Amino acid sequence: MIELRARAKALQLHGLLQHWEDVGETAWLPQLIEWEENERARRSLERRIRDAHIGRFKSLCDFDWSWPTQCDQELIEEAMRLEFITAKRNLVFIGGHGIGKTMVAQNIAHHALINGHTVLFTTAGLMLTDLAAIDSESALRRRLRYYAAPDLLCIDEVGQLSYGNRHADLLFELINRRYEQKSLIITTNRPFAEWSQVFPSAACVVAMIDRIIHHADIIHIDGESYRAKEANERAEKRASKRKVKKKS
């Protein structure tokens, strides 16, 4: 009963605690507390998933591992064990468009959430535009703390756009805050040798890359676009259905 009362106290069931002498020995009390714990855990997970902005994604179980010409499935499965978060390491996914970089990152981020880690998923464009639009120094510090706080920060689509020096400086500041403190997942369609084109004339690019890769697993995913593959398969199915209808 001491453990049960401690669980009720953790749930802040003050009315129940006030009348503990009357209900503490009842048979239904353990079930009631378990229901309350499960419901709060469910609502907490839903809220954290919503706040993480991971979005919709395909499960890794449905991913065609034979499609990419290069993809380290073993290293991705190792990442799903989430030990890199405990070790404060980073993951960097490098590859062309539509081959599954974002989907893999979303799966890892979602799995991290389910296992109790705090997570934030964003694109480089959204995050840097958000930060660069802030004029007040105090507001900027608060916003940087927002991006620096989660156990796992996922920055998607680095390299899709080019950015000015202010954007580069802000990204460097954020990465520097998280360096050896919190984990990053970065997806990019550009090898690091081309990041000087993403942040032209920015002086901090080399130092930024150095901090990202110092404690990182770099995973290359190469091949034709998986989205294009699925689009072609859908088109073939529609064409087959039309042929069947014509014959009938």
C-alpha positions, 0 to 999 in steps of 0.5 A: 500500500505504501507503493500504491500511495506513492503512485497516487501522490505522483499522479497528484490525486489529492482528493483520493489521498485525502480519503486514503484511510477510507479507500486504501484497502479497496480492491478497485484502487490499484486498477484505478491508479493504473488506468490513470497512469496509462491515460496520462502516459498516452496523452503525454506521448501524443503531446510530445509527438505533436510538439516534435513536428515529425509529420507523417512517414512510412515505417522502416518495415515497409522500406525496400532496402534492395532499392538503394545502390548504397545503404548501410542497413546495419548502421541504421538498425543500430541507430534505432537502438538509440545508443547514439543519443545517450552517447551524445553522438550525431547522425548525418544522412547524405544522398540524393533526392527521394531515396529515404533520408528523411523517412529514416530520420523520422523513424529514428526520431519517432522511436526516440520519442516513444522511448522517452527522449525529447525530440524536435524535427525541422527543416533547415529552411524553416529553422533558419528563417525562423531564427533570422527573422528575430530582431531582439537579442533576448528573443533570439536567445530564447529561440536558440534555447528552444532548438538547443533543448531537445535530446535529439534535434533533427535538421532536414534538407540541409543543402536544398537552399543557399543561405546568407552569412547570418543564417550560417552564423545562426546555424553555427551558434546552434550546433556549437551549443549542442556540441558534445551536449545533445545529439543531432540528425542531419539530412543533406543532399550535398557532401560536406565538400559542397557546403561552401556553396550552401553557405557561400562566403560564410567564414564559419562553415569549416568549424561548423562541419568539424563540430558536426562530424567530430562525434558522428556516424555518416551514412550515405544512401545512394540510388534512384529516387524512391518516390519516382519508383513509387510514382512509376509503379502507381502509373503502371497499376493504373495502366493495367487497370485501364487495359483490363477494363477495355478488354471487358 
